[in-house]
Structures are given as C-alpha cells and as structure tokens.
Amino acid sequence: RSSLINYPSEYITGISGCWSGICNLEQRQINSITFTTNNRTYGPFGSVSRYGTASGVTDFGKAWDDGRKEKIVQIFIAHEDFIYSLQFLNVDQNGNLVLSDLHGRGFALPSLM
C-alpha cells in the first residue's frame, strides 16, 4: 500500500512502533511502525503487538547514520508480520536524489510512504 504526505503543508512530527524479542538479542525485531504528521497518522505498517506500543529508547539493534540530507522524499517499508527493513529516498545538499542503505534484512519493498 502507498501513502503520500502532502509536503510542505504536511510533515512528520513523530514515529512510534512495537517491538518484541526481549529475551533473545538475536530475535529482537520491530513488529510495527507508525508515522504521525501534523495532519494525520500513517500506519501501523506491520502488526501491532499484543503487548502494546514501545516507548523510550532501547539499546539494541544496529544504529545507522545516513548523513545530512536536506529532506526525506520517500520511506520504503518492507513488512508482513513485522518490519523487515526500512530504506529512505533523500534529497542531498546539491538537490540530487539519494537512496539510503537498506536498514534491516533484505526483502522486497512492497510499501512506501
């Protein structure tokens, strides 16, 4: 499914989600992710856990930094029962479109935002 944000009058104000696998570091995963804008909510993408939504900052997973970009144009979300990967289409300082690295485990990217 596809969702479009009507920038510049609409912009992302928050990101939330659910995760699972507390007992086994190898099995931790994002179950769902939701994007909130100044106008509405998009998602959840994936499936909401029976344990509720995540809160606070966690210390697991692999951190990434795609560097400074002027803006995010699209967010690609690979999901079924959980989030497989995220990837971002950005505009760099020179106005060029730049696709980020794939964050997560490789999988087809069926949904975009």
C-alpha positions in Angstrom: 0.0 0.0 0.0 1.1 3.5 -0.6 0.6 6.7 1.5 1.5 10.2 0.4 2.4 13.1 2.6 1.5 16.5 1.2 4.7 18.3 1.9 5.3 21.2 2.6 1.9 21.7 4.3 2.2 18.3 6.0 5.4 16.9 7.7 6.4 14.1 10.1 6.1 15.0 13.7 6.6 11.6 15.3 7.5 7.9 14.8 6.3 5.1 17.1 6.2 1.4 17.0 6.1 -2.0 18.7 8.9 -4.4 19.1 9.4 -7.9 20.6 12.0 -10.5 21.5 13.1 -9.1 24.8 14.7 -12.4 26.0 16.8 -13.2 22.9 19.0 -10.5 21.3 19.1 -12.4 18.0 15.3 -12.4 17.7 14.6 -8.7 18.5 12.5 -7.2 15.8 10.3 -4.2 15.0 6.7 -5.5 14.8 5.2 -2.3 13.5 6.0 1.3 12.8 3.6 4.3 12.6 4.3 7.8 11.3 2.5 10.8 12.7 2.3 14.1 10.8 0.8 17.4 11.7 -2.4 16.3 9.9 -2.8 12.5 10.4 -1.4 9.1 11.3 0.0 6.7 8.7 0.1 3.0 9.7 0.7 1.0 11.6 2.9 -0.8 9.0 3.5 -4.4 10.2 1.4 -5.8 13.0 0.6 -4.3 16.4 1.9 -6.4 19.3 -0.5 -7.7 21.9 1.9 -6.1 24.4 1.2 -2.6 23.3 3.5 0.1 21.8 7.1 0.7 22.5 8.3 3.7 24.5 11.6 5.1 25.5 15.0 4.4 23.9 16.4 0.9 23.6 20.0 -0.1 23.4 19.8 -3.0 20.8 19.9 -3.2 17.1 22.4 -1.7 14.7 22.5 2.1 14.7 22.8 3.9 11.4 23.5 7.4 10.2 22.8 8.2 6.6 24.5 11.6 7.0 23.0 15.0 6.5 20.2 15.3 3.9 18.0 18.2 3.0 14.8 16.1 3.2 13.3 12.7 3.0 11.3 12.2 -0.2 10.0 8.6 0.4 10.2 6.0 3.0 10.2 2.4 1.8 8.9 -0.2 4.4 9.2 -3.9 3.9 6.7 -5.6 6.2 4.4 -8.5 6.7 4.0 -9.7 10.4 6.9 -7.5 11.3 9.2 -4.8 9.8 11.9 -6.4 7.6 13.6 -3.3 6.5 13.4 0.5 6.0 15.0 2.5 3.2 14.9 6.2 2.5 14.9 8.3 -0.7 16.5 11.6 0.2 17.5 14.8 -1.4 21.1 15.8 -0.7 22.6 19.3 -0.3 23.1 19.6 -4.1 19.4 18.7 -4.9 20.3 15.1 -6.1 18.0 12.1 -5.2 20.0 9.6 -3.0 18.8 6.2 -1.9 19.9 5.2 1.6 21.4 1.9 2.5 18.8 -0.8 3.3 18.3 -0.8 7.1 17.3 -4.3 8.2 17.3 -7.6 6.5 16.9 -7.5 2.7 13.4 -8.1 1.4 11.2 -6.8 -1.4 9.9 -3.3 -0.6 6.1 -3.6 -1.0 5.0 -0.4 0.8 6.2 3.1 0.6 5.3 6.3 2.4 
